């Protein structure tokens, strides 16, 4: 029995996304991911199909060796894909597909809609409008419990349209996962390779965290065989303490290492013991909740 409150999808796009196992492969902007960390499915939204980013992280997993097939966000198509993606998950049809057929029963639930993709989502110039439209689709499906997660490098939070977008997220069970990979400008430059100073990122994170609690995502790795130094690890904890001292609220620090093929061949993962040690250090030095993620088995 169809839900009459949900308007039918544009009939012109439906044949593209008929209920067969290749449906998601035809999507350009929306992609489902089975996330053990989220204990369910995450429906990703890619606002950077051109693969352009204002950072150039040495561990980035976006394949920039091949040219992007799609260069512009097509709003109507993106919203259709989101709508159809939600229908496939909510109906359970997604578990009839080859890719998701083996999903354990306990993980057969939708956890979130995540804005990430192949670049920095907040650089999309209609970020606020797009977030508002996606929130409408979520509301139409009566998914108030489903989070809207923004996975971001925090470089654009000082822009007005981004602040408007963050406020819309706040009203729609939103969560900000802001990345912070260093405690010093020098290490940040080595890892994130951007013209935007670390201080701008710290100021942006602090300002956003004063308005709502945020999650910090920290990815540490071995660079040319070298794990981050003890001084760098301490500096990272100090930056977190400074954010909190300035009135920022951090609800969780996620400590990661490299899980998939990185952009640069001289990048390698930390060992599980090293990730655990760093997570423990963060918890001790800051008093914040910190969790460790080790590799591909966790995502
Ligand atoms: S910010 Fe994200 S998308 Fe951009 S280069 Fe870094 S890891 Fe890649």
Boltz pocket constraint, residues with backbone or C-beta under 6 A from the ligand:
constraints:
  - pocket:
      binder: B
      contacts: [[A, 53], [A, 54], [A, 55], [A, 56], [A, 57], [A, 59], [A, 60], [A, 61], [A, 62], [A, 117], [A, 118], [A, 119], [A, 120], [A, 153], [A, 192]]
      max_distance: 6.0
